[in-house]
């Protein structure tokens, strides 16, 4: 098989499978980026709506009103400050931020609708 997947870098199991951009080992649960031999996360630069580079733990403000679907609905207003964001690669659609939004709780956001604070 020319498209054989590499073994798990943690337990050397040959049963790894693809899940989106990640490879997953069903034996030990380890996840790694395809083509990354040592299993380290690939560095993906995430930028906010004005081009600032975002990192885990940054604080951001919402750059435009966001209608919330599900969980009672509502609207997250422009200027709402969100502290301690976490960048994710496995978000729903093109959502790449996981954060706790005041008044709404845990949700995923798109980097294109936030602006870095400070």
C-alpha positions in Angstrom: 0.0 0.0 0.0 1.6 3.3 -1.1 -0.6 5.4 1.3 0.3 3.5 4.5 0.1 5.6 7.6 3.1 5.9 10.0 3.1 4.0 13.3 2.1 5.8 16.5 5.1 7.7 17.9 4.0 6.9 21.5 3.3 3.2 21.4 4.4 2.1 17.9 1.0 0.7 17.0 0.4 0.3 13.3 -3.4 0.8 13.7 -3.4 4.6 13.3 -6.2 6.3 11.4 -6.8 9.7 10.0 -9.3 12.1 11.6 -9.3 15.4 9.7 -5.7 16.8 9.7 -4.7 14.5 12.6 -3.6 10.9 12.9 -5.1 9.0 15.9 -3.9 5.9 17.6 -6.8 3.7 18.8 -4.5 1.8 21.2 -3.2 4.7 23.3 -5.3 7.6 22.2 -2.3 9.7 21.0 -3.1 12.3 18.3 -0.5 13.9 16.1 -0.2 15.9 12.9 0.3 13.9 9.7 3.9 14.1 8.4 5.2 15.1 11.8 7.5 12.2 12.8 7.9 13.2 16.5 4.2 13.7 17.2 4.6 17.4 18.1 1.8 19.8 17.1 2.4 21.6 13.9 2.6 25.4 14.4 -0.3 27.1 12.7 -0.4 30.9 12.9 -3.9 32.2 13.8 -4.6 35.8 13.2 -7.4 38.0 14.5 -9.7 40.3 12.3 -7.0 42.9 12.0 -4.0 40.7 11.5 -2.6 40.3 15.0 -1.1 36.9 15.8 -3.1 35.1 18.5 -1.8 32.7 21.1 -3.3 30.5 23.9 -4.2 32.7 26.9 -4.7 35.9 25.0 -7.6 38.2 25.7 -9.7 39.4 22.8 -12.8 41.5 22.2 -15.7 40.6 19.9 -15.4 42.7 16.7 -19.0 42.3 15.5 -22.4 41.2 16.9 -22.7 37.4 16.9 -26.0 35.7 16.9 -25.7 32.5 19.1 -27.4 29.4 17.8 -28.8 26.9 20.3 -28.5 27.0 24.0 -31.2 29.7 24.3 -29.8 31.9 21.5 -29.1 35.5 22.1 -26.4 37.9 20.7 -22.8 38.4 21.9 -22.4 42.2 21.5 -19.5 44.1 20.0 -16.8 44.9 22.6 -17.4 41.9 24.8 -14.1 41.0 26.4 -13.1 37.3 26.4 -10.1 36.3 28.6 -7.9 33.3 28.3 -8.7 31.9 24.8 -7.5 28.6 23.6 -6.5 27.9 20.0 -7.9 24.7 18.5 -7.5 22.8 15.3 -10.5 20.6 15.5 -13.2 23.2 15.8 -16.6 23.0 14.1 -16.3 24.3 10.6 -13.6 27.1 10.5 -13.9 27.9 14.2 -10.4 28.0 15.6 -10.8 29.5 19.1 -12.3 27.9 22.2 -13.3 30.3 25.0 -15.6 31.1 27.8 -17.7 34.1 26.8 -19.2 36.1 29.7 -23.0 35.5 29.8 -22.9 32.6 27.4 -20.4 30.1 28.7 -18.1 27.9 26.7 -18.2 28.3 22.9 -16.1 28.2 19.8 -15.3 31.4 17.9 -13.8 32.3 14.5 -10.6 34.3 14.7 -12.1 36.6 12.0 -14.6 38.0 14.5 -12.3 38.8 17.3 -9.6 41.5 18.0 -6.7 41.0 20.3 -6.6 43.2 23.4 -3.3 44.9 24.3 
